[in-house]
Amino acid sequence: MNNAPIVQETGIAGLLLVHLPVHEDARGWFKENWQRAKMVAAGLPDFRPVQNNVSFNRLAGTTRGIHAEPWDKYVAVIGGSVFGAWVDLRAGEGFGKSFSATLGPGQAVFVPRGVGNGFQTLEPDTGYSYLVTEHWSEKARSGYTFLNLADPSAGIPWPIPLAKATVSEADRTHPMLDALTPVGPRKTMVLGANGQLGRALAALAPADGSYEFATRGQMDITDARQLAALDLSGYRAVINAAAYTQVDEAETPAGRRASWAANVTAVGQLAVACTQHGTTLVHLSSDYVFDGRKPSYTEFDAPCPLGVYGQTKAAGDAVVAQAPRHYLVRTSWVVGDGKNFVSTMTRLARAGVDPSVIDDQFGRLCFARDLAAGILHLLDSQAPYGTYNLTNEGETVSWARIAAEVFAALGHDPGRITATSTDGYRAAHPAMAPRPVHSTLELSKIKATGFIPPDQFEALAGYLAAYLPEA
Ligand SMILES: NC(=O)c1ccc[n+]([C@@H]2O[C@H](COP(=O)([O-])OP(=O)(O)OC[C@H]3O[C@@H](n4cnc5c(N)ncnc54)[C@H](OP(=O)(O)O)[C@@H]3O)[C@@H](O)[C@H]2O)c1
């Protein structure tokens, strides 16, 4: 006997009708009402319910709705039959679209957050169960949106006229569609909003209120109590752009402590919070998790960090990889709105300083704007979860070559730059932490998702024009 559910589209984005195999004999019937592996294989989202409710209705004609809830929901009949009606109450093109179907034990419906549900029992003693992805709470009540059962534009063909139906007083008085505020998108929280990546995300993310930004002053991720108070109910994603990024200071006793606190302990707490709420965690990894002995690295290469910063990043990566919904975005040599190699070279060029620059460490730049664009792409395209390398495209180059490009682009003589070896530089800067010789990250995996990172030197020209106009 075929035991696989069949998933059917409904015309409302994300609302799915599921046909369930029901096994009947003289005693009654049996069905696998929810079987995650089979449902996901059949085309349902990887739904992780935390609460199961059952509604039992004595009379035929009992009518409830139309309620759009702040979570995803899977509804299935456990006895009798119901007429179900759904109206898309989410902001966007689909707003107001409706769909209806009769559900018996052989049908179930996956209802995404923001789609309104209405149910009318067609037989006495009808029960239906629903699995939901958030715990119900008083606070959740404010996340509901209600539509009148008799809304003329939705035009639901209730089999039992509403005048003869059993309907609660509250459900009789809900507003019509034209008086409704559509349900907004689920929110994304950006932590470390004042860093290079945080600022780039703020510049690029849609300004429709769906992105929230917290600086270290607003949310210190090393403060366990603050992090524990972060309520992720209804959040689609957390982008953790916060990190301890002072590579050399991380080698000091105080820096080591701070680096572990921000890059590991806090990340573990975030991963647990995201797991509990079904929230996607986007976290940033670094080329410094590698020892740099290979000319380039894929997502499959095992970490082998040289210094404390890299060790803490590698430990954070291992923690993030345990979250069921995660994007671990590994990048290198980030250049954005903040202190970075390009801004330093610009300052030195303009100040008339002739720098010594290392020419035996190799990698590729990643402009924070392109890093932010790649992260938004992963989230919006719902790319498969996992680790992704993400930098700009182009040839592998040394720091000295990049310095020369910056000087030349700004109209200064690249001949003012003296190339030096890592050992030579360390002799003059003994506190320099160990750094990988090779930092190039292979980009084929992110490109296969449809994101094509721009060339690093084209991006450099745009960066210099946008961020660093001559004083
Ligand atoms: N920069 C690079 O070359 C590079 C290379 C590879 C990977 N990465 C990774 O990419 C990510 C973003 O880097 P970035 O260049 O944007 O770094 P960044 O400019 O140094 O920004 C890091 C941000 O994190 C904040 N922060 C530090 N400790 C915090 C805490 N306890 N709670 C909350 N916020 C805290 C900082 O706050 P303040 O503004 O108050 O200091 C800063 O705004 C990091 O994970 C980093 O490890 C960077």
The ligand as an SDF file (V2000), in Angstrom:
LIG
                    3D

 48 52  0  0  0  0  0  0  0  0999 V2000
   36.9730   42.0710    9.1950 N   0  0  0  0  0  0  0  0  0  0  0  0
   37.4830   41.0130    8.5410 C   0  0  0  0  0  0  0  0  0  0  0  0
   38.4490   41.1060    7.8000 O   0  0  0  0  0  0  0  0  0  0  0  0
   36.8250   39.6530    8.6810 C   0  0  0  0  0  0  0  0  0  0  0  0
   37.3590   38.5690    8.0050 C   0  0  0  0  0  0  0  0  0  0  0  0
   36.7450   37.3370    8.1300 C   0  0  0  0  0  0  0  0  0  0  0  0
   35.6260   37.1960    8.9170 C   0  0  0  0  0  0  0  0  0  0  0  0
   35.1400   38.2730    9.5940 N   0  0  0  0  0  0  0  0  0  0  0  0
   33.9530   38.0840   10.4300 C   0  0  0  0  0  0  0  0  0  0  0  0
   32.8880   38.8400    9.8760 O   0  0  0  0  0  0  0  0  0  0  0  0
   32.0350   39.3280   10.9060 C   0  0  0  0  0  0  0  0  0  0  0  0
   31.8120   40.8140   10.7540 C   0  0  0  0  0  0  0  0  0  0  0  0
   33.0820   41.4470   10.7910 O   0  0  0  0  0  0  0  0  0  0  0  0
   33.2390   43.0140   10.6950 P   0  0  0  0  0  0  0  0  0  0  0  0
   34.4090   43.2810    9.8430 O   0  0  0  0  0  0  0  0  0  0  0  0
   31.9270   43.6560   10.3930 O   0  0  0  0  0  0  0  0  0  0  0  0
   33.6390   43.3120   12.2040 O   0  0  0  0  0  0  0  0  0  0  0  0
   33.6660   44.6980   12.9660 P   0  0  0  0  0  0  0  0  0  0  0  0
   33.6120   45.8320   12.0290 O   0  0  0  0  0  0  0  0  0  0  0  0
   34.7750   44.5980   13.9580 O   0  0  0  0  0  0  0  0  0  0  0  0
   32.2660   44.6730   13.7430 O   0  0  0  0  0  0  0  0  0  0  0  0
   32.0440   43.8140   14.7990 C   0  0  0  0  0  0  0  0  0  0  0  0
   30.9030   44.4330   15.5780 C   0  0  0  0  0  0  0  0  0  0  0  0
   30.6380   43.5570   16.6710 O   0  0  0  0  0  0  0  0  0  0  0  0
   30.3910   44.3730   17.7780 C   0  0  0  0  0  0  0  0  0  0  0  0
   30.6290   43.6330   18.9980 N   0  0  0  0  0  0  0  0  0  0  0  0
   31.8060   43.2410   19.5400 C   0  0  0  0  0  0  0  0  0  0  0  0
   31.5780   42.6250   20.7050 N   0  0  0  0  0  0  0  0  0  0  0  0
   30.2400   42.6410   20.8910 C   0  0  0  0  0  0  0  0  0  0  0  0
   29.3960   42.1920   21.9160 C   0  0  0  0  0  0  0  0  0  0  0  0
   29.8850   41.5940   23.0070 N   0  0  0  0  0  0  0  0  0  0  0  0
   28.0550   42.3750   21.7760 N   0  0  0  0  0  0  0  0  0  0  0  0
   27.5520   42.9860   20.7090 C   0  0  0  0  0  0  0  0  0  0  0  0
   28.2930   43.4580   19.7200 N   0  0  0  0  0  0  0  0  0  0  0  0
   29.6360   43.2810   19.8120 C   0  0  0  0  0  0  0  0  0  0  0  0
   31.3350   45.5350   17.6660 C   0  0  0  0  0  0  0  0  0  0  0  0
   30.8210   46.5690   18.4630 O   0  0  0  0  0  0  0  0  0  0  0  0
   31.5630   47.9870   18.6310 P   0  0  0  0  0  0  0  0  0  0  0  0
   31.1590   48.7450   17.3950 O   0  0  0  0  0  0  0  0  0  0  0  0
   30.9850   48.5290   19.8650 O   0  0  0  0  0  0  0  0  0  0  0  0
   33.0260   47.6770   18.6860 O   0  0  0  0  0  0  0  0  0  0  0  0
   31.2540   45.8060   16.1750 C   0  0  0  0  0  0  0  0  0  0  0  0
   30.2230   46.7300   15.8850 O   0  0  0  0  0  0  0  0  0  0  0  0
   32.6800   38.8760   12.2030 C   0  0  0  0  0  0  0  0  0  0  0  0
   32.1000   37.6740   12.6240 O   0  0  0  0  0  0  0  0  0  0  0  0
   34.1130   38.6050   11.8350 C   0  0  0  0  0  0  0  0  0  0  0  0
   34.7170   37.6430   12.6770 O   0  0  0  0  0  0  0  0  0  0  0  0
   35.7020   39.4950    9.4680 C   0  0  0  0  0  0  0  0  0  0  0  0
  1  2  1  0
  2  3  2  0
  2  4  1  0
  4  5  1  0
  4 48  2  0
  5  6  2  0
  6  7  1  0
  7  8  2  0
  8  9  1  0
  8 48  1  0
  9 10  1  0
  9 46  1  0
 10 11  1  0
 11 12  1  0
 11 44  1  0
 12 13  1  0
 13 14  1  0
 14 15  2  0
 14 16  1  0
 14 17  1  0
 17 18  1  0
 18 19  2  0
 18 20  1  0
 18 21  1  0
 21 22  1  0
 22 23  1  0
 23 24  1  0
 23 42  1  0
 24 25  1  0
 25 26  1  0
 25 36  1  0
 26 27  1  0
 26 35  1  0
 27 28  2  0
 28 29  1  0
 29 30  1  0
 29 35  2  0
 30 31  1  0
 30 32  2  0
 32 33  1  0
 33 34  2  0
 34 35  1  0
 36 37  1  0
 36 42  1  0
 37 38  1  0
 38 39  2  0
 38 40  1  0
 38 41  1  0
 42 43  1  0
 44 45  1  0
 44 46  1  0
 46 47  1  0
M  CHG  2   8   1  16  -1
M  END
$$$$
